[in-house]
Amino acid sequence: MKKLLFLFLAPLVILSSCSKNDSEVDPVKQAATDDATIKTYLKAHPEINATKDPSGIYYQLIKPGAGDNPISTSTVTVNYTGKLLDGTTFDKGTSFTSALNGNLITGWKVGIPLVKAGGTILLIIPSGLAYGSRANGSIPANSVLLFTVDLIGFYR
């Protein structure tokens, strides 16, 4: 009986160890896919005049604000709306306060310092600078995210 069980289980173990994990994503390929997705989105939304940052995020200063820009160690207070590219709102916050070097997605760490206090910025964040290949609540894995962020203020 043990031999029969071994003969049945051995091929299953071998096959399962050879299969690639579906959650593994090549970050270079995903970045290219996200960039193409963002370009398609921008083409469909000509009212958005976004600039591509070297990090890979796209942004548009809707209202530049005044004074200095926050820096990577600043603590910021913002109002924001987060959406998927299909228009689904997944999060909204008012008077949200956090350190930029804290537990934020990289896209915020890069994008928020581009706007001054009192300003509004649109951030289009590729998945690799957001939640990557992990789903997060109602955000599917490998999702490009769209945020409208009002920078209420900050302190260094």
C-alpha positions in Angstrom: 0.0 0.0 0.0 2.8 2.4 0.8 4.4 1.8 -2.6 1.2 2.5 -4.3 0.7 5.7 -2.4 4.3 6.7 -3.2 3.8 6.1 -6.9 0.7 8.3 -6.8 2.1 11.2 -4.8 5.7 11.3 -6.3 4.5 12.7 -9.7 2.3 15.2 -8.0 5.2 16.5 -5.8 7.5 16.7 -8.8 5.0 18.5 -11.0 4.0 21.0 -8.4 7.6 21.9 -7.7 8.2 22.5 -11.4 5.3 24.8 -11.9 5.9 28.6 -11.8 4.2 30.5 -9.1 1.4 32.6 -10.8 2.0 35.5 -8.4 5.5 36.0 -9.6 5.7 38.9 -12.0 8.7 40.1 -14.0 9.0 43.8 -12.7 10.5 45.0 -16.0 7.7 43.5 -18.1 5.1 44.8 -15.6 6.6 48.3 -15.7 6.4 48.3 -19.6 2.8 47.0 -19.4 1.9 49.7 -16.9 3.5 52.4 -19.0 1.6 51.3 -22.1 -1.6 51.2 -20.1 -1.0 54.7 -18.8 -0.2 56.0 -22.3 -3.5 54.5 -23.5 -5.4 56.1 -20.6 -3.8 59.5 -21.3 -4.7 59.2 -25.0 -8.3 58.5 -24.1 -8.3 61.5 -21.7 -6.8 64.4 -23.6 -7.8 66.8 -20.8 -5.0 65.3 -18.8 -1.6 66.9 -19.7 0.7 64.6 -17.6 4.5 64.7 -17.4 6.4 61.5 -16.8 8.8 61.6 -13.9 12.0 59.5 -14.2 10.6 57.2 -11.5 7.8 56.1 -13.8 4.9 58.0 -12.3 3.0 60.5 -14.4 1.7 63.7 -12.9 -0.1 66.9 -13.6 0.0 69.9 -11.4 -3.6 71.0 -11.4 -2.9 73.9 -9.0 0.8 74.4 -8.1 0.3 75.9 -4.6 2.8 78.4 -3.1 6.0 78.5 -1.1 8.3 75.6 -0.6 7.9 72.0 -1.6 7.9 69.3 1.0 11.0 67.1 1.2 11.4 63.4 1.8 11.4 63.8 5.6 8.4 66.2 5.7 5.1 65.3 7.4 2.3 66.2 5.1 -1.4 66.7 5.5 -3.5 66.0 2.4 -7.0 65.4 1.1 -7.0 62.7 -1.6 -9.1 60.5 -3.8 -7.7 57.2 -5.1 -9.2 55.5 -8.2 -8.5 52.7 -10.5 -8.1 53.6 -14.2 -11.7 52.4 -14.8 -12.9 55.2 -12.6 -13.7 53.0 -9.5 -12.9 54.9 -6.3 -11.1 52.7 -3.9 -10.2 55.2 -1.2 -10.8 58.8 -0.1 -9.3 60.7 2.8 -9.5 64.2 4.3 -6.9 65.8 6.5 -4.8 62.6 6.2 -1.4 63.2 7.9 1.7 61.1 7.4 5.5 61.4 7.2 6.6 61.1 3.6 9.3 58.7 4.7 6.7 56.6 6.5 4.5 53.8 5.4 3.3 55.2 2.1 3.4 53.8 -1.4 6.5 54.9 -3.3 4.3 56.8 -5.8 3.2 59.2 -3.1 6.8 59.5 -1.7 7.9 60.6 -5.2 4.8 62.6 -6.3 3.7 64.6 -3.3 7.0 66.6 -3.1 6.2 67.9 -6.7 3.4 70.1 -5.4 3.5 73.1 -3.0 1.3 73.7 0.0 -2.2 74.7 -1.1 -1.7 72.9 -4.4 -3.4 70.0 -6.1 -1.6 67.2 -8.1 -2.9 64.3 -10.2 -0.7 61.2 -9.8 -0.8 58.2 -12.1 1.2 55.6 -10.4 2.4 52.4 -12.0 1.8 49.2 -10.0 5.5 48.8 -9.1 5.3 52.1 -7.2 2.0 51.2 -5.6 1.1 47.7 -4.4 2.8 45.7 -7.1 1.7 42.1 -7.6 -0.2 42.1 -4.3 -3.9 42.9 -4.2 -4.8 45.3 -1.4 -8.4 45.4 -0.4 -10.4 46.3 -3.5 -7.3 47.1 -5.5 -6.4 44.2 -7.8 -2.8 43.1 -8.1 -0.7 44.9 -10.7 -3.1 47.9 -10.8 -2.1 51.4 -12.0 -3.5 53.9 -9.5 -4.8 57.4 -10.1 -4.7 59.9 -7.2 -5.9 63.4 -6.9 -4.1 64.9 -3.9 -4.6 68.4 -2.3 -1.6 69.3 -0.2 -3.1 71.1 2.7 0.2 71.7 4.4 3.4 70.2 5.7 6.2 70.6 8.1 9.8 69.6 7.9 
